[in-house]
Each structure stands twice: as C-alpha cells, then as structure tokens.
Amino acid sequence: MRIFAALIGMCLSLSVFAANSPIMLKYQEGRDYTPLEAPVPTLDPSKIEVVEAFSFTCPHCYNFEPALEQWKKQQKPDIALVQIHMQWSGGMKPYQRGFYTSMFLKMQDKVMMPIFDAIHKENKYFESAEKWADFFATQGVKREIALATYNSANVTDLVEKADARIRAFKITSTPQLVVDGRYIIPTPDGVSEADAHKKMLEIVDYLVTRIRAERAAKR
C-alpha cells in the first residue's frame, strides 16, 4: 500500500510539474488571460466550466460558433460549456429571451446555427416574441408553446441569472470566454479573426490542463 501511495503521489507531482513546464507556460497571465478579482461560482462545481459570453447579433460570435461547436465535441465529460447571451440595450433583449427560450425548450444545440444563419445570412430580425414564435415553428415547436415560453417567468428567471453572471464576470465585449469562474479570455488583438478564435480555445485548453492538475493534487 505504501508503494502504491508513493506512486500516486509521484503521478500527481508530475501532473503539477507538467502544468508548469515551459511548454505549458506558453500563455501568460495578464497578456493572454486575466484572473478575475472575485471568482464567480460555477453552476456545477464537479465540472470545469467554460463560459462563452456571446450575442446572436455579433458577427464575430457567428464566426466563432463553428469552432466552438467543434471544440465542444472533443471535450471530456469533466468539461461543461455554458453559453451566456449578452444584452447591453433594449434592442438586444428579444435576442436574449429567444436564446433562453431555446434553452428552456431544450433546443439550444439544434437551433444555434440556424438562428445565426437567419440573422447573418438571411438578414432576418427577431425583435419580437412573434418573430421568435415564427422561427421556433419552423423547428417543430407549436407557435403557441413558443410564445408562452418566450413570455414565461421561467425564461425571465434565466435572463436575470444570466445578467447577474455577466455583471460578476465584468464582460465588456463578445465573444469572451471565462474558465472555471476564475479566468477571463478576451479576443486577442493583432491577428486574423480565425487565428484569434483558435488561440482563445488553445488558452482554454491550457487553463483546463492546469485546473485538472490542481484538482488532482488536492485529492
């Protein structure tokens, strides 16, 4: 048993060492990511939460979505991707409610790209409950159910919780990523949009590796 325990300890030490090796230190705090002054509790402490702050009306978020979806497919079960829809003005509120309507209806994964495509390819606007009900009807949801959900207290609750987390994260632009309620990753400057999005996800992977090592060392 002592030998087994020693081996476990050695493995954990190596994991922590790997997380702090020169390769893993490719990304620097303060340059590539910033620790939040006050960490924000995650929705599920058993998972490593990755939050994307986005807006359907943001063209950069539209371009980022395919890369984010592909990244999500490659993750282990200990990762939880949570998307939070921003709203800075009254004009964004219908889009925020539309997103949380899709979430409450458990259709988020199915409709994300169709909504983005409708806005950015087809130049459609979803500025009212009726427009959202029309859209959800094309996705197999009865129009009256979509309307009732959009206007429901359940969706209002989701919106209010999202707004509270946005304030806690101090999000100022989209897309931005937050890892484990502790680290915020802005969109990098000085590179192409595709390279910026690739780098953001690489920084997420780097931070996830560090957090896994930290959690393993505490067990």
C-alpha distance (Angstrom), angle and dihedral (degrees) to the residues before:
residue distance angle dihedral
M1 . . .
R2 3.82 . .
I3 3.80 90.8 .
F4 3.81 90.8 48.3
A5 3.79 91.5 49.8
A6 3.78 90.8 48.8
L7 3.78 91.1 52.1
I8 3.80 91.2 50.1
G9 3.79 90.2 50.5
M10 3.79 90.9 49.3
C11 3.81 91.5 51.4
L12 3.79 91.7 50.7
S13 3.79 91.4 48.4
L14 3.79 90.7 50.9
S15 3.81 90.1 49.6
V16 3.79 91.6 53.6
F17 3.80 90.4 44.9
A18 3.81 90.7 51.5
A19 3.78 90.5 52.0
N20 3.82 88.9 56.3
S21 3.82 98.5 40.0
P22 3.83 120.6 119.9
I23 3.80 90.3 -101.8
M24 3.79 92.0 53.7
L25 3.82 90.9 45.6
K26 3.80 90.7 64.8
Y27 3.80 88.7 109.5
Q28 3.77 119.3 58.6
E29 3.76 132.2 -148.2
G30 3.77 111.8 -115.8
R31 3.79 92.3 22.9
D32 3.79 106.4 52.0
Y33 3.78 99.7 16.3
T34 3.79 137.3 6.3
P35 3.81 128.9 -143.4
L36 3.78 113.2 -125.1
E37 3.80 112.6 -116.4
A38 3.80 89.1 -133.9
P39 3.84 114.6 29.5
V40 3.79 114.2 -132.5
P41 3.83 118.3 -133.7
T42 3.78 112.8 -110.1
L43 3.79 122.4 -128.2
D44 3.82 92.6 -117.6
P45 3.84 115.7 24.5
S46 3.81 90.6 -164.5
K47 3.82 89.5 65.9
I48 3.79 133.6 61.1
E49 3.79 100.0 -118.0
V50 3.80 121.3 -145.4
V51 3.80 112.5 -169.7
E52 3.79 123.5 -163.6
A53 3.80 115.2 -162.0
F54 3.79 105.9 -154.8
S55 3.78 145.8 148.9
F56 3.79 129.2 -143.3
T57 3.81 89.1 -134.7
C58 3.83 93.2 54.6
P59 3.84 111.2 100.4
H60 3.81 91.0 -158.0
C61 3.80 90.1 55.4
Y62 3.80 88.8 49.9
N63 3.80 90.6 54.0
F64 3.81 91.5 44.5
E65 3.81 96.1 51.0
P66 3.86 98.4 80.0
A67 3.81 91.7 50.5
L68 3.80 90.9 46.9
E69 3.80 92.0 49.5
Q70 3.81 90.9 50.5
W71 3.81 90.9 48.1
K72 3.81 90.5 50.7
K73 3.81 91.7 54.7
Q74 3.80 90.3 57.0
Q75 3.81 97.3 52.1
K76 3.79 128.9 108.6
P77 3.82 120.9 -118.6
D78 3.82 91.9 -98.0
I79 3.82 91.0 70.5
A80 3.81 122.3 86.8
L81 3.80 117.8 -168.8
V82 3.81 111.6 -156.7
Q83 3.79 120.2 -175.2
I84 3.79 117.9 -156.9
H85 3.79 120.7 -165.8
M86 3.79 114.1 -137.7
Q87 3.78 127.3 -141.7
W88 3.78 124.5 -172.3
S89 3.79 98.7 162.1
G90 3.77 142.9 24.3
G91 3.78 90.2 -98.3
M92 3.81 91.0 63.0
K93 3.80 95.5 51.4
P94 3.83 96.1 84.3
Y95 3.81 90.2 52.6
Q96 3.78 90.8 49.4
R97 3.80 91.5 49.9
G98 3.79 90.0 46.4
F99 3.80 90.5 55.0
Y100 3.80 93.2 49.5
T101 3.78 89.9 45.4
S102 3.81 87.4 58.6
M103 3.80 89.5 48.2
F104 3.81 94.0 50.1
L105 3.80 89.9 47.8
K106 3.86 88.2 50.4
M107 3.80 90.5 -122.1
Q108 3.80 100.2 113.8
D109 3.81 97.5 113.6
K110 3.79 92.1 44.8
V111 3.80 98.5 50.1
M112 3.82 106.2 33.5
M113 3.81 96.7 93.6
P114 3.83 95.2 36.2
I115 3.81 89.1 55.5
F116 3.80 92.3 46.4
D117 3.81 90.6 47.2
A118 3.80 92.7 48.7
I119 3.80 90.9 53.5
H120 3.79 101.4 38.9
K121 3.80 102.4 29.9
E122 3.79 103.0 29.7
N123 3.83 97.3 31.9
K124 3.79 92.7 -129.4
Y125 3.78 122.1 159.8
F126 3.78 125.6 -146.2
E127 3.78 100.7 -165.6
S128 3.81 97.8 141.9
A129 3.78 143.1 43.1
E130 3.80 89.1 -111.3
K131 3.80 92.7 56.5
W132 3.80 90.4 50.6
A133 3.80 91.0 47.9
D134 3.81 88.9 52.8
F135 3.79 90.4 51.6
F136 3.80 95.3 48.0
A137 3.80 88.8 49.0
T138 3.81 87.6 62.9
Q139 3.80 87.2 55.2
G140 3.79 95.1 54.8
V141 3.82 100.0 -93.0
K142 3.79 118.3 128.8
R143 3.79 108.8 -111.0
E144 3.80 94.2 -127.2
I145 3.81 91.2 51.7
A146 3.81 91.3 50.3
L147 3.81 91.2 49.4
A148 3.79 93.5 47.7
T149 3.80 91.5 48.0
Y150 3.81 93.8 47.1
N151 3.81 90.7 53.1
S152 3.81 95.6 39.6
A153 3.79 129.8 118.6
N154 3.81 87.4 -123.6
V155 3.79 92.0 63.8
T156 3.81 91.0 42.7
D157 3.81 88.1 54.9
L158 3.82 91.6 50.8
V159 3.81 90.4 49.1
E160 3.80 93.2 49.7
K161 3.80 92.0 49.0
A162 3.81 90.2 48.5
D163 3.81 91.7 50.4
A164 3.81 90.4 50.0
R165 3.81 91.7 52.9
I166 3.81 91.6 46.0
R167 3.81 89.4 55.0
A168 3.80 91.2 47.0
F169 3.81 91.8 50.3
K170 3.84 90.3 45.3
I171 3.79 90.8 -136.4
T172 3.81 112.5 -172.5
S173 3.81 104.2 170.4
T174 3.80 143.3 16.4
P175 2.91 139.7 -76.7
Q176 3.79 98.1 27.4
L177 3.79 128.2 152.2
V178 3.79 129.3 -145.7
V179 3.81 120.5 -165.1
D180 3.80 121.8 -152.8
G181 3.79 91.6 -21.5
R182 3.81 87.5 -74.7
Y183 3.79 112.1 77.9
I184 3.78 128.9 49.9
I185 3.81 121.2 -156.6
P186 3.81 116.2 -161.7
T187 3.80 123.5 -161.6
P188 3.84 105.4 -84.7
D189 3.81 118.9 -115.6
G190 3.78 128.6 -136.9
V191 3.81 98.4 36.9
S192 3.79 136.0 84.4
E193 3.78 117.2 -82.2
A194 3.81 92.0 -110.5
D195 3.81 91.5 50.9
A196 3.81 91.0 46.0
H197 3.80 91.3 53.8
K198 3.81 91.6 46.4
K199 3.80 90.9 50.3
M200 3.81 92.8 49.0
L201 3.79 91.2 56.4
E202 3.81 91.5 45.1
I203 3.81 88.8 54.5
V204 3.81 89.0 50.2
D205 3.81 89.7 53.0
Y206 3.80 90.3 48.9
L207 3.81 92.6 51.4
V208 3.81 92.2 44.2
T209 3.83 89.7 54.4
R210 3.80 90.2 51.3
I211 3.79 92.8 47.9
R212 3.81 92.1 48.8
A213 3.81 89.6 52.8
E214 3.82 91.3 48.3
R215 3.80 92.1 50.8
A216 3.81 92.7 46.0
A217 3.81 90.9 51.5
K218 3.83 90.7 54.2
R219 3.79 95.2 53.2
